[in-house]
Amino acid sequence: MFRRHAAPAAPRAFGAAARTGVTAHLALLLLVIGVLQGCSAGYSGRLDDVRRSIAASDLNAAEAKLSTLLDGSGQVAAAPNEDMPLLLLERASVRQALGQHEAAIADFTDADPMLELLDLTPDGAGSAAEYLFSDDAGIYKLPVYEKLMVNASAMLSYLSANDLPGALVEARRLTILIDYFNGTDLAGHPAIQAASLLAGLAFAAGGDPTGEKLIAESGLMPAGAETDEANDGKGLVFAVVCSGLAPYRRAERYPIGVVFDAVGRDSRYQLSQEQQAQMAKASAENLLTWVNYPVLVRYPASTSRFNASAGGFSAEATEIADLADFALAQWKSEESAIAWAALTRAITRIIAREAVQAVGDAAGGKNSSTATAFFVLSLITQGVMQAADTPDTRTWNMMPAGISLATLRLPVGEQQLTFNSSSGRSQSLTISARDDRPVVALFRTTE
């Protein structure tokens, strides 16, 4: 399209070589458009249908849609490879809520080594690309609460599948992570305390004395849940409730001046003199100066209360971790850095536009048809880069928003344990209470 306007009217001095240059630039631009438009939906956009299915309480449809994203079928292409570990976590969480613990374990097991590999992968190319095109071009690094919940969730599914050796392997991995994070500036993070308690429950269920130590160190065990009571023919049951859905990221667009003002209030993030000059010019022109920016969206908080009951015994569940609050707190602490990255990418687009325009001015003079064509091309360059600038909306959407714990002492032997929510939802599990060690049962609900 642009060759038809630019090349025929070019001055004779522009010549065949210059026209070839325009053709090459346009071909490259069209290639970039084609490649990047396919990626413009971003991770959050790919999960819109999944979230709608969960909101409609159709977990089977959500699981099927995640499988389609992972494998590709029909008209839906498989997700990019870099999304696979997160999508596996999403499907594992849905399968866990469906009670399909062996399938959930398979997904958690496949995702974990991929995530570990990403943590060790240098990201030089991604770091460069995120400023040119898209902030989600970089490698996704799990925040501490997600990293801990990968192994904690797998551990709970192992316990639900009565695979104690598998649960103990995950518990040991959790303790390694806990020790690592306690040696960093994250020491004392409430997610670490919650992970310590969950790992302690698994060790206690396996008869490992490490469990008592971890439970005590967590400081989260509800009152009245002592594990050292005299043998009275009853066994201790820990009923874990993982509820709700974690906050998710969504892409928004803001005027560049709004984001600039927000960043300017944080002394840690300052633009260079050249960037400030470009900002002033953009504000004066008021032309294609929007910033694509990720925001964290919280699902409606659950108002349900939970209890567990069996054989005439009942206990209310006490919240031990608000993972949604952990996510929002970390997001708040990083918001200025995220805004600064989005702002500098926007300025990069303005610089790219001016570079294209400068080529046209140099080739044929500012008032030539060549310059006009390159001016249009420069606007398209900035527009395409803006459209392709997909903010990083990757996060574990299906991670639970909260974890609660109820403890019961039940007669030894097989029991029908029922989880109840104040909204009327219930689920029953068959467990076998023991007098020599605790038993851990899981209820996963998306409400």
Secondary structure, DSSP 8 states (H G I E B T S, - for coil): -HHHHHSTTS-TTTHHHHHHHHHHHHHHHHHHHHHHHTTTTHHHHHTHHHHHHHHTT-HHHHHHHHHHHHH-BTTB----GGGHHHHHHHHHHHHHHTT-HHHHHHHHHHHHHHHHHHHHS--HHHHHHHHHT-GGGS-----HHHHHHHHHHHHHHHHHTT-HHHHHHHHHHHHHHHHHHHTSTTTT-HHHHHHHHHHHHHHHHTT-THHHHHHHHHT---TT--S-----SEEEEEEEEEES---EEEEEEEEHHHHHHHHHT-TT----HHHHHHHHHHHHHT-S-EEEEEEEE--------EEEEETTEEEE-EEEEEHHHHHHHHHHHHHHHHHHHHHHHHHHHHHHHHHHHHHHHHHH-TTSHHHHHHHHHHHHHHHHHHHH------S-TTS-SEEEEEEEEEESEEEEEEEEETTS-EEEEEEEE-SSS-EEEEEEE--
